[in-house]
Every structure is written in C-alpha cells, then in structure tokens.
Amino acid sequence: MTAVTWERTADRAAWRASLNGLLLTVTRLTGGDGWRAVVEGQGVTERSAPLPTRVRAQRWAENRAGAAS
C-alpha cells in the first residue's frame, strides 16, 4: 500500500490526506465520542461509523481509498 501523509488542517479541526485521487478526512465527533472518517472523490462518498481513535479512523479511510483504486 502507498504511504499516506496525514496533515492537520489550518483550523486544527480535522486531519486530511489524499490517496488514489480521493480526499480523506478524519474529524473528532462532538463531545469527544470518537472519530469519523470520510472518503470523497468523483462519484464516491463514504463515511465510517464512529471509531474509537483517530488512527483507526485514518486506517479505515486508507483502506476504503485503496479499495476504490
């Protein structure tokens, strides 16, 4: 799998990366009840269920983006 570099957004509200032409975004849920990943691109939008850690949310997004290629 391709190495993915995650960067925090300027407002520090989310983490973003791109893979296979898709934008991957991970944000903390309101109240601190976990993290959600979103994978978006041309004709693709997928959202994860709440995940317990940021790293798990990032891996979910990377797996989805890898599967979409």
MOWOWO-V978924 format. One line per field, one symbol per residue. phi: phi as a letter, one per 30 degrees, with the letter a starting at -180 (. if undefined). psi: psi as a letter, one per 40 degrees, with the letter a starting at -180 (. if undefined). A space follows every 10 residues. Layout:
phi->???
psi->???
//
This chain:
phi->.ddcccbdde didacbabah icccbbbdde iidjbbcbcb adibbbbdde cdbdddddde ddddddddd
psi->ihhhhhiiid eeeihiiihf eihhhhihih effaihihhi ahehhihiih ididdddddd ddddddde.
//
